[in-house]
Structure formats: C-alpha cells, structure tokens
C-alpha cells in the first residue's frame, strides 16, 4: 500500500473506516444480499441511524442509490487497487534492479540504454570537471594528446569509477563497457576520460 498521505492510501482509509463500524458493516451486508436477490433495499425505509450509516457508505463509494434501490459498488475495490499500484519504472535504471545483480543487461539495446544513461549521469549531473580536467595551458592540445579535446569535461579513472559506484557494485566493468561502445574516450595514457557520444533524446530508440 502507498505511503500515508497519498491519494491511494486516503481512499483505502475511507473505505476501511466506513466498514469498521459494526452497524455500517451490517447495513452493507444487507444491501449486498438484497441486491443479489433482486430486491434492493430502499434508503427511505431506513431509520435515522441507518440513514447516517448509509451516508457514510455512499461517501466512501461502497454503495450507490439507484432508481430501484440501493446497490453495492464492487468496482470500487478494483479502482482502489489500481490507484494503489506503484507506477511502472520506465527509466534505464530498471535494468539495474534487484533481479539484475548489478550486471549489464544481455540485450544490446538495453545495455546501450543503461550505458548512455549512466555516462550522462557521471559527466552531466555531477557538473564539475574534476581533477582530470585540463588546464588552460593544454587547451590547444591535439587529438592525440593525453589531455583530451578542449571544452569537454574530463575525469580521472578514479573519478569515473567512483561515480559509477553509486549505481553498480562493479563500476570498473561499466566503465570498460562505455569505452568499448565508444561512449567514453580514454586518453592514451589512461589517465583521463571524456564523453564522446551524448545519450539519445527521450523517445529515440537505441540501435540493437
């Protein structure tokens, strides 16, 4: 069930509270039985206490007053269950759930989705260049230089691995996979990493 205070939990509480009183529970049972026998009860035939109980049941969505009398609303329970159901996780991190053991997905499209997402998190979300960033004196270094291309965030191997450790128990494997897939580039001496392929926009399919 959802945490206290959510819409789903409040509706559950209203239904449970309506049936927690023995008088209302008895009336609810009578309404179900009478409607099932084809002879629905009439709210006009209830005494004052019964009318008050009926009002609570109706406010909770458990009973409706039809043209021929009172009827239970069984679909209220399916609606409550639907409202309380946790939304499906559509983020790339769904592939790294408890059942995955923290390993890369076997399907390449899923694997690329995860790697692109984590690379973006490591280099974009954290923002700062980190200790591996080149200084102004190396800004014009060529493509073969260990400094990497100018204008891009560069991180040391330890920084990349450390940030990936927030998502997986085997960050080194994920780092190597990002290099193998061309998502990250590594300097010839292995001291710096930078992002070479931005993750696709939302809704864009990953090549399998």
PEZI-V619944 format. One record per pair of residues at least 12 apart in sequence whose C-alpha atoms are under 10 Angstrom apart, sorted by the first residue. I is the first residue (numbers start at 1). GAP is how many residues later the second one is. D is the distance in whole Angstrom. If there is no record, write none. Layout:
# PEZI-V619944
I/GAP/D, I/GAP/D
This chain:
# PEZI-V619944
1/80/9, 1/82/10, 1/83/6, 1/84/8, 1/85/9, 2/81/9, 2/82/6, 2/83/8, 2/84/8, 3/81/10, 6/77/10, 6/78/9, 7/73/10, 7/76/8, 7/77/8, 8/71/9, 8/72/7, 8/73/8, 8/74/9, 8/75/5, 8/76/5, 8/77/8, 9/71/9, 9/74/9, 9/75/7, 10/70/10, 10/74/10, 11/49/8, 11/50/9, 11/65/10, 11/68/10, 11/69/7, 11/72/9, 11/73/9, 12/48/9, 12/64/10, 12/65/9, 12/68/7, 12/69/9, 12/71/9, 12/72/9, 13/47/9, 14/42/9, 14/43/9, 14/45/8, 14/46/6, 14/47/9, 14/48/10, 15/41/9, 15/42/8, 15/43/10, 15/44/9, 15/45/5, 15/46/8, 15/47/7, 15/61/9, 15/62/9, 15/65/9, 16/44/9, 17/39/9, 17/40/9, 17/43/9, 18/35/8, 18/36/10, 18/37/10, 18/38/6, 18/39/6, 18/40/9, 18/41/9, 18/42/7, 18/43/10, 18/44/9, 19/34/10, 19/37/9, 19/38/8, 19/41/9, 19/43/9, 21/32/9, 22/31/10, 23/26/9, 23/27/8, 23/30/7, 23/31/10, 24/25/9, 24/26/8, 24/27/10, 24/28/9, 24/29/5, 24/30/7, 24/31/10, 24/32/8, 24/33/7, 25/28/9, 25/32/9, 26/24/10, 26/27/10, 27/14/10, 27/19/10, 27/23/7, 27/24/10, 27/26/8, 27/27/8, 27/30/9, 28/25/9, 28/26/8, 28/29/8, 28/34/8, 28/35/8, 28/42/10, 28/43/9, 28/44/8, 29/43/9, 30/40/10, 30/42/10, 31/12/10, 31/23/10, 31/32/8, 31/38/9, 31/39/6, 31/40/6, 31/41/7, 32/31/9, 32/38/9, 32/39/7, 32/40/6, 32/41/9, 32/42/10, 33/38/10, 33/39/9, 34/35/10, 34/36/9, 34/37/9, 34/38/10, 35/33/10, 35/34/8, 35/35/7, 35/36/6, 35/37/8, 36/35/9, 36/36/9, 38/30/10, 39/29/9, 39/30/8, 39/31/9, 39/32/10, 40/25/10, 40/26/9, 40/27/10, 40/28/7, 40/29/5, 40/30/6, 40/31/7, 40/32/10, 41/24/9, 41/27/8, 41/28/5, 41/29/5, 41/30/8, 42/23/8, 42/24/9, 42/25/10, 42/26/8, 42/27/5, 42/28/6, 42/29/10, 43/12/10, 43/22/8, 43/26/7, 43/27/7, 44/25/9, 54/16/9, 57/15/9, 58/12/10, 58/14/9, 58/15/9, 60/16/9, 61/12/7, 61/13/9, 61/14/9, 61/15/7, 61/16/9, 62/12/7, 62/13/9, 62/14/7, 62/15/9, 63/13/9, 91/22/9, 91/23/9, 91/26/9, 92/18/8, 92/19/9, 92/20/10, 92/21/6, 92/22/5, 92/23/9, 92/24/9, 92/25/7, 92/26/9, 93/20/9, 93/21/7, 93/24/8, 93/25/9, 93/74/8, 94/16/10, 94/20/9, 95/15/7, 95/16/8, 95/18/9, 95/19/7, 96/18/8, 96/71/8, 96/72/8, 97/71/10, 101/67/9, 101/68/9, 101/69/10, 102/65/8, 102/66/5, 102/67/6, 102/68/7, 102/69/9, 102/72/10, 103/65/8, 103/66/8, 103/67/7, 103/68/10, 103/70/9, 103/71/8, 104/64/9, 104/66/10, 104/69/9, 104/70/8, 104/73/9, 107/101/8, 108/98/9, 108/99/8, 108/100/5, 109/96/8, 109/97/5, 109/98/6, 109/99/4, 110/96/8, 110/97/9, 110/98/8, 111/63/10, 111/66/9, 111/67/10, 111/70/10, 111/95/9, 111/97/9, 112/65/9, 112/66/9, 112/69/8, 112/71/9, 112/87/9, 112/94/7, 112/95/8, 112/96/8, 113/86/8, 113/87/9, 113/92/9, 113/93/7, 113/94/9, 113/95/10, 114/60/9, 114/64/10, 114/85/10, 115/59/7, 115/60/9, 115/62/8, 115/63/6, 115/64/10, 115/66/9, 115/68/8, 115/69/10, 115/84/9, 116/62/8, 116/65/10, 116/67/7, 116/68/9, 116/79/10, 116/81/8, 116/82/7, 116/83/5, 116/84/8, 116/90/10, 117/81/9, 117/82/6, 117/83/9, 118/45/9, 118/46/7, 118/49/8, 118/56/9, 118/57/10, 118/60/9, 118/81/9, 119/41/9, 119/44/10, 119/45/8, 119/55/9, 119/56/9, 119/59/8, 119/64/7, 119/65/8, 119/75/9, 119/76/7, 119/77/10, 119/78/9, 119/79/8, 119/80/8, 120/63/10, 120/75/8, 120/77/9, 120/78/7, 120/79/7, 121/42/9, 121/43/9, 121/46/10, 122/33/9, 122/37/9, 122/38/7, 122/39/9, 122/40/9, 122/41/6, 122/42/7, 122/44/10, 122/73/9, 123/29/9, 123/30/7, 123/31/8, 123/32/8, 123/37/8, 123/40/9, 123/70/10, 123/71/8, 123/72/7, 124/29/9, 124/71/9, 124/74/10, 126/37/9, 127/26/8, 128/25/7, 128/26/9, 128/27/9, 129/22/10, 129/23/8, 129/24/5, 129/25/6, 129/26/7, 129/27/10, 129/65/10, 130/23/8, 130/24/7, 130/25/6, 130/26/8, 130/29/8, 130/30/10, 131/23/8, 131/24/6, 131/25/7, 131/27/10, 131/28/8, 131/61/9, 132/15/9, 132/16/10, 132/21/8, 132/22/5, 132/23/4, 132/24/5, 132/25/8, 132/26/9, 132/27/8, 132/59/8, 132/60/6, 132/61/8, 132/62/10, 133/14/8, 133/15/9, 133/17/9, 133/18/10, 133/19/8, 133/20/6, 133/21/5, 133/22/6, 133/23/8, 133/59/8, 133/60/9, 133/61/9, 134/12/9, 134/13/6, 134/14/8, 134/15/9, 134/16/8, 134/17/9, 134/18/9, 134/19/9, 134/20/7, 134/21/9, 134/58/9, 135/12/9, 135/15/9, 136/14/9, 138/12/8, 139/12/8, 143/44/9, 144/43/8, 144/44/8, 145/42/7, 145/43/8, 145/44/9, 146/40/8, 146/41/5, 146/42/6, 146/43/6, 146/44/8, 146/45/7, 146/46/7, 146/47/10, 147/39/10, 147/40/7, 147/41/9, 147/42/10, 147/44/9, 147/45/7, 147/46/9, 147/47/10, 148/37/9, 148/38/8, 148/39/6, 148/40/9, 148/44/7, 148/45/8, 148/46/7, 149/38/10, 149/45/8, 149/47/10, 152/41/10, 152/42/7, 152/43/8, 152/44/9, 153/39/10, 153/40/8, 153/41/6, 153/42/8, 154/31/10, 154/32/10, 154/33/10, 154/37/10, 154/38/6, 154/39/5, 154/40/5, 154/41/8, 155/31/10, 155/36/8, 155/37/5, 155/38/5, 155/39/7, 155/40/9, 156/30/9, 156/31/10, 156/34/8, 156/35/6, 156/36/5, 156/37/6, 156/38/9, 157/15/9, 157/18/9, 157/29/9, 157/33/7, 157/34/6, 157/35/6, 157/36/7, 158/14/10, 158/33/9, 158/34/9, 159/33/9, 159/34/9, 160/12/9, 160/14/10, 160/15/7, 160/32/9, 160/33/8, 160/34/9, 161/12/9, 161/13/9, 161/14/7, 161/15/10, 175/18/10, 178/17/9, 178/19/10, 179/14/9, 179/15/10, 179/16/9, 179/17/10, 181/16/10, 182/13/9, 182/14/7, 182/15/7, 183/12/6, 183/13/6, 183/14/5, 183/15/8, 183/16/9, 184/12/5, 184/13/7, 184/14/10, 185/12/9
